[in-house]
Amino acid sequence: MLDRQELEDIRLGRRLPGNLASIVIPHYQTAELARLCLRAIRRLTDHPHEVIVVDNHSEDGSLEVLRGIAWIRLIERGPEAEPNPVLAHAAAMDIGMAAARGCWLVSFHTDTIVRNEGWLAALIGRLEANPHAAAIGSDKLDTDPSWYRAMKRLGDWRGAKAALRRVAGMPPNPRHAPGTWYPRSFCAVYRLDLVRRLGLNWQPDAAHAAGELLYRGLASAGYEGIQLTSDEVHAYVDHVAHATALLGRGGIGHWRGNAKVRGALRRVMGTGLARELLSDDSLDR
């Protein structure tokens, strides 16, 4: 793990290691979750890194929390921040990417919590071992309890759902079609020099999500992506999908979905690691 002086040197640009990773985190009104996310990165990341948090005009007091974390680079957006959360997220990633000083770009969410040391070194190591790979990440991380995930694997849940769609005369789920995968931005690593050389950005369009066209650009240039399984990513991080929408924007528009997110959030925030991190204010300095 980097000590405080090393982090301060990187933050101020006094020392920039050649293998520096720039972790970019968009933020909107998730103070306590962001505090946990950042403290987990601080405690459990031993690869050289800088953290750039781009705030999308939070108005709930959470900026005061971020301003009190000495070792991050905080970029504050004003009223110009887009009200649409997808566009705001993409813009924040582009702003953070432009400010990044590393050779690796790490996209991250405040509802992604590092679980184990060595997570970043392991992901970057997979990219370093494959010069044809330009990105590494996974599909949506399954946040169901471990016993439920095991049951789904045992019962081939996705295959069963695909069969039911065929019986009902429904088309296949487009998310599972060949060639539609791309690294989800809650935890992914990219070769930043390639992204910049190809002039790529995080902007979506009517048919693609934020970050999807960036990956398609890398693939069109002949580079591969390393797709991790849900279990592989879960060995490194927890991701409480939609927790940022629940806390920052009031929910995802469906009571059952909101209830599931609240349950997953309680599980993550209630772990021994989370309680330990939230009680250690020294991790902000």
C-alpha positions as CSV (number, residue, x, y, z in Angstrom):
1,M,0.0,0.0,0.0
2,L,1.2,3.5,-0.8
3,D,2.0,5.6,2.3
4,R,0.6,9.1,2.8
5,Q,3.7,10.8,1.5
6,E,3.7,8.8,-1.7
7,L,0.0,9.6,-2.3
8,E,0.6,13.2,-1.6
9,D,3.5,13.3,-4.1
10,I,1.3,11.7,-6.7
11,R,-1.6,14.0,-6.0
12,L,0.6,17.1,-6.3
13,G,2.4,15.8,-9.4
14,R,5.8,15.6,-7.6
15,R,6.2,11.9,-8.4
16,L,4.3,10.1,-11.2
17,P,5.3,6.4,-11.5
18,G,5.5,5.0,-15.0
19,N,2.8,2.4,-14.3
20,L,0.4,4.9,-12.5
21,A,-3.3,4.0,-12.6
22,S,-5.8,6.8,-12.7
23,I,-9.0,5.8,-10.9
24,V,-11.9,8.0,-12.1
25,I,-15.1,8.1,-10.0
26,P,-18.2,10.1,-10.9
27,H,-20.1,11.3,-7.9
28,Y,-23.6,12.6,-7.1
29,Q,-25.0,12.9,-3.6
30,T,-23.8,9.6,-2.0
31,A,-21.6,11.0,0.8
32,E,-21.4,7.9,3.2
33,L,-21.1,5.5,0.3
34,A,-18.4,7.6,-1.3
35,R,-16.6,7.7,2.0
36,L,-16.6,3.9,2.2
37,C,-15.6,3.5,-1.4
38,L,-12.6,5.8,-1.1
39,R,-11.5,4.5,2.3
40,A,-11.5,0.9,0.8
41,I,-9.4,2.1,-2.1
42,R,-7.0,3.8,0.3
43,R,-6.6,0.8,2.6
44,L,-6.5,-2.0,0.0
45,T,-4.8,-0.6,-3.1
46,D,-1.0,-1.3,-3.3
47,H,-0.5,-0.5,-7.1
48,P,0.6,3.1,-7.7
49,H,-2.6,5.1,-8.3
50,E,-4.3,8.5,-8.2
51,V,-8.0,9.0,-7.5
52,I,-10.0,11.6,-9.4
53,V,-13.5,12.2,-8.2
54,V,-15.7,14.3,-10.5
55,D,-18.8,15.6,-8.7
56,N,-21.9,16.3,-10.8
57,H,-23.1,19.3,-8.9
58,S,-24.1,17.6,-5.6
59,E,-26.4,19.9,-3.5
60,D,-26.9,17.7,-0.4
61,G,-23.7,18.6,1.5
62,S,-21.7,15.6,0.3
63,L,-19.2,17.9,-1.3
64,E,-18.0,18.9,2.2
65,V,-17.2,15.2,2.8
66,L,-15.2,15.0,-0.4
67,R,-13.4,18.2,0.3
68,G,-12.2,16.7,3.5
69,I,-10.5,13.8,1.9
70,A,-7.0,15.1,1.4
71,W,-5.5,12.5,-0.9
72,I,-8.0,12.6,-3.8
73,R,-8.2,15.0,-6.7
74,L,-11.6,16.5,-6.6
75,I,-13.2,18.2,-9.7
76,E,-16.4,20.0,-8.9
77,R,-18.9,20.6,-11.7
78,G,-21.4,23.4,-11.4
79,P,-25.0,23.9,-12.7
80,E,-23.8,22.9,-16.1
81,A,-23.8,19.3,-15.1
82,E,-26.4,17.4,-17.1
83,P,-29.7,16.4,-15.2
84,N,-29.8,13.1,-17.1
85,P,-27.8,10.7,-15.0
86,V,-26.4,8.7,-17.9
87,L,-25.2,11.9,-19.7
88,A,-23.8,13.3,-16.4
89,H,-21.9,10.0,-15.7
90,A,-20.4,10.0,-19.3
91,A,-19.4,13.7,-19.0
92,A,-17.8,13.1,-15.6
93,M,-15.8,10.1,-17.0
94,D,-14.6,12.3,-19.9
95,I,-13.6,15.1,-17.6
96,G,-11.8,12.7,-15.3
97,M,-10.1,10.9,-18.2
98,A,-8.8,14.3,-19.5
99,A,-7.3,15.0,-16.1
100,A,-5.8,11.6,-15.7
101,R,-2.0,11.4,-15.6
102,G,-1.6,7.6,-15.5
103,C,-1.1,5.0,-18.3
104,W,-4.1,3.0,-17.0
105,L,-7.6,4.3,-16.8
106,V,-9.8,2.7,-14.1
107,S,-13.5,3.4,-14.2
108,F,-15.2,3.1,-10.8
109,H,-18.5,3.9,-9.1
110,T,-19.1,5.1,-5.5
111,D,-21.2,1.9,-5.0
112,T,-18.2,-0.3,-5.8
113,I,-16.3,-1.3,-2.6
114,V,-12.9,-3.0,-2.8
115,R,-12.8,-6.2,-0.8
116,N,-9.3,-7.5,-1.1
117,E,-5.7,-6.2,-1.4
118,G,-4.1,-6.7,-4.8
119,W,-7.3,-6.1,-6.7
120,L,-5.8,-3.4,-9.0
121,A,-2.4,-5.1,-9.5
122,A,-4.3,-8.3,-10.5
123,L,-6.4,-6.6,-13.1
124,I,-3.5,-4.6,-14.6
125,G,-1.4,-7.8,-14.5
126,R,-4.0,-9.5,-16.8
127,L,-3.7,-6.7,-19.3
128,E,0.1,-6.6,-19.1
129,A,0.2,-10.3,-19.9
130,N,-1.8,-9.8,-23.1
131,P,-0.5,-7.0,-25.4
132,H,-3.6,-7.5,-27.7
133,A,-6.0,-6.7,-24.8
134,A,-7.0,-3.0,-24.3
135,A,-9.6,-3.4,-21.5
136,I,-10.6,-5.7,-18.8
137,G,-13.9,-5.9,-16.9
138,S,-17.1,-7.8,-16.5
139,D,-20.8,-7.7,-17.2
140,K,-23.2,-6.6,-14.5
141,L,-22.0,-8.0,-11.2
142,D,-24.5,-10.4,-9.5
143,T,-25.2,-9.1,-6.0
144,D,-27.4,-11.9,-4.9
145,P,-26.3,-13.9,-1.8
146,S,-23.6,-16.5,-2.6
147,W,-26.0,-19.4,-2.0
148,Y,-28.5,-18.0,-4.5
149,R,-25.8,-17.4,-7.1
150,A,-24.7,-21.1,-6.7
151,M,-28.3,-22.2,-7.2
152,K,-28.5,-20.2,-10.4
153,R,-25.3,-21.7,-11.7
154,L,-26.5,-25.2,-10.8
155,G,-29.8,-24.6,-12.5
156,D,-28.5,-22.8,-15.6
157,W,-30.7,-19.9,-14.8
158,R,-29.8,-17.9,-17.9
159,G,-30.3,-20.9,-20.2
160,A,-33.7,-21.6,-18.6
161,K,-34.8,-18.0,-19.1
162,A,-33.7,-18.1,-22.7
163,A,-35.7,-21.3,-23.3
164,L,-38.8,-19.7,-21.8
165,R,-38.4,-16.7,-24.1
166,R,-38.3,-19.1,-27.1
167,V,-41.4,-21.0,-25.9
168,A,-43.2,-17.7,-25.5
169,G,-42.2,-16.6,-29.0
170,M,-40.1,-13.7,-27.6
171,P,-36.8,-12.7,-29.3
172,P,-33.5,-13.4,-27.5
173,N,-32.4,-10.9,-24.8
174,P,-30.2,-8.5,-26.8
175,R,-27.9,-8.1,-23.9
176,H,-26.8,-11.8,-24.4
177,A,-26.3,-11.6,-28.1
178,P,-22.8,-12.3,-29.4
179,G,-20.6,-9.2,-29.7
180,T,-22.7,-7.1,-27.4
181,W,-20.5,-7.4,-24.3
182,Y,-18.5,-4.5,-23.1
183,P,-16.8,-3.8,-19.7
184,R,-19.3,-2.2,-17.3
185,S,-17.9,1.0,-15.8
186,F,-18.4,0.0,-12.1
187,C,-14.9,-1.5,-12.3
188,A,-12.9,-1.7,-15.5
189,V,-9.4,-1.0,-16.6
190,Y,-8.3,0.5,-20.0
191,R,-5.0,1.3,-21.7
192,L,-5.4,5.0,-21.6
193,D,-2.8,5.8,-24.3
194,L,-4.9,3.7,-26.8
195,V,-8.1,5.4,-25.8
196,R,-6.5,8.8,-26.3
197,R,-4.8,7.9,-29.5
198,L,-8.0,6.7,-31.0
199,G,-9.9,9.8,-29.9
200,L,-12.5,7.8,-27.9
201,N,-14.9,9.1,-25.2
202,W,-17.6,7.9,-22.9
203,Q,-20.6,9.5,-24.6
204,P,-23.6,7.3,-25.3
205,D,-26.1,7.4,-28.2
206,A,-29.6,6.2,-28.6
207,A,-28.5,2.6,-29.1
208,H,-25.4,2.3,-26.8
209,A,-24.8,3.0,-23.1
210,A,-22.1,5.2,-21.7
211,G,-18.7,3.7,-22.3
212,E,-20.0,1.1,-24.8
213,L,-18.9,3.0,-27.9
214,L,-15.5,3.6,-26.3
215,Y,-15.0,-0.2,-26.1
216,R,-16.4,-0.7,-29.6
217,G,-13.8,1.7,-30.8
218,L,-11.0,-0.3,-29.2
219,A,-12.4,-3.5,-30.7
220,S,-12.7,-1.9,-34.2
221,A,-9.0,-1.0,-34.0
222,G,-8.2,-4.7,-33.5
223,Y,-7.8,-4.9,-29.7
224,E,-9.4,-7.5,-27.4
225,G,-11.2,-7.2,-24.1
226,I,-10.8,-9.6,-21.2
227,Q,-14.2,-10.5,-19.9
228,L,-14.2,-11.5,-16.3
229,T,-16.9,-13.7,-14.7
230,S,-19.1,-12.3,-11.9
231,D,-17.3,-14.5,-9.4
232,E,-13.9,-13.3,-10.6
233,V,-14.8,-9.7,-10.1
234,H,-16.5,-10.4,-6.8
235,A,-13.2,-11.8,-5.5
236,Y,-11.9,-8.2,-5.7
237,V,-14.9,-5.9,-5.2
238,D,-18.5,-5.6,-4.2
239,H,-20.8,-3.7,-6.4
240,V,-24.2,-2.6,-5.1
241,A,-25.8,-2.0,-8.5
242,H,-28.1,1.1,-8.7
243,A,-27.2,2.2,-5.1
244,T,-26.0,5.5,-6.5
245,A,-29.4,6.0,-8.2
246,L,-31.2,5.0,-5.0
247,L,-29.2,7.3,-2.7
248,G,-28.4,10.1,-5.1
249,R,-31.6,10.3,-7.2
250,G,-34.3,8.7,-5.1
251,G,-34.4,5.3,-6.7
252,I,-34.8,3.4,-10.0
253,G,-38.5,3.7,-10.5
254,H,-39.7,0.3,-9.3
255,W,-40.4,-0.6,-5.6
256,R,-39.2,-4.2,-6.0
257,G,-35.9,-3.1,-7.6
258,N,-35.4,-0.4,-4.9
259,A,-36.1,-3.0,-2.2
260,K,-33.4,-5.3,-3.7
261,V,-30.9,-2.5,-3.8
262,R,-31.6,-1.6,-0.2
263,G,-31.1,-5.2,0.8
264,A,-27.8,-5.4,-1.0
265,L,-26.7,-2.1,0.4
266,R,-27.4,-3.2,3.9
267,R,-25.4,-6.4,3.4
268,V,-22.3,-4.5,2.1
269,M,-22.5,-1.6,4.6
270,G,-23.0,-4.1,7.4
271,T,-19.8,-6.2,6.8
272,G,-17.0,-6.1,9.3
273,L,-14.7,-4.5,6.7
274,A,-17.2,-1.7,6.1
275,R,-17.7,-1.0,9.8
276,E,-13.9,-0.9,10.3
277,L,-13.3,1.4,7.4
278,L,-16.1,3.9,8.4
279,S,-14.7,4.1,11.9
280,D,-11.1,4.9,10.7
281,D,-11.1,8.7,10.0
282,S,-7.3,8.5,9.4
283,L,-8.0,7.1,6.0
284,D,-9.2,10.5,4.8
285,R,-5.9,12.2,5.5
